[in-house]
Amino acid sequence: MADLYDQATEREEHDRELAIAAARRPVPTLPDATGGCLNCGDDIAEADAAGEAIADRWCCIECQEDWTARRARKGP
């Protein structure tokens, strides 16, 4: 039967393995900003004036979430 210290060591090793695996995954890159929303094509300047633009690539949070979800389904 493992004591408290053994359990803590196992947990630490598991967490370290997860962190190493996460660090080895490639970092996704975003396409360059084009001045238009990557999802719907609307003008980013108008959205920025309204305070809704996200990272100069999407006109609103809904478009950013939709674009990200479609990209995730598409795969790497």
N, C-alpha and C positions, 0 to 999 in steps of 0.2 A: 504494500500500500504506500503510495507516494505521500510524503508529508507536504506541508505548506510551501517549503522552499523548492521542492522538486516541481510542484505545480507552477510556481512562479517562474522557474527556469524554463519549463516547457512553453509557457505562455510567451515569455520573452523571445525564445527561439522562433516560435510560430509568427509573432509579430515582425521579427526581423526578416524572416523569409518573405512575408507579404510585402514589406517595404522594398526589399531588393527586387522582387518581381515587378512591382509598380515602377521602380526607377528604370528598369530595363525596357519598359514599353516605350515605343516611339511617341514623341510629342506631336500631336496633330498640328498642322500649320493651316493658317487661314489664307484664303486668297487675298490678293491686294485689294485695297479699297478703290472703288471705281467711281464714286460719287453717286452711285445708284444702289438701292437696296439689293443685296444678293438674293433675296427671296422673291420680292414682288417687283423690283425695278423702280420703285418710287424714288424721287430725288431726296438725297440725304440732307442737303442744305435746308430744305423745308422742314424736315423732321427735327433737325438740330435746332432750328429757330423755335420750334415748339417744345424743345427739351425732351424729345423722345428718342433721338438717334442713339444707337448702341455701337460703340467702337468704330464709327465711320463706315460700317458695313451693312447695317440693318436700320430700317426706319422706325422700328418699334420692337418691344420685347417679344410680341407674338411672332413676328417674322423671324427673329433670331431663334426662338424656340422651335418653330416649324422647320427652318433650315437645318438646325442641329439634329433634330429628330430624323429628318429624311436622310441626312448624311450618315447617321448612326445605323439606320436600316440598310443603307447601301453598302456599308462596310468599308474597310480600308482600301 
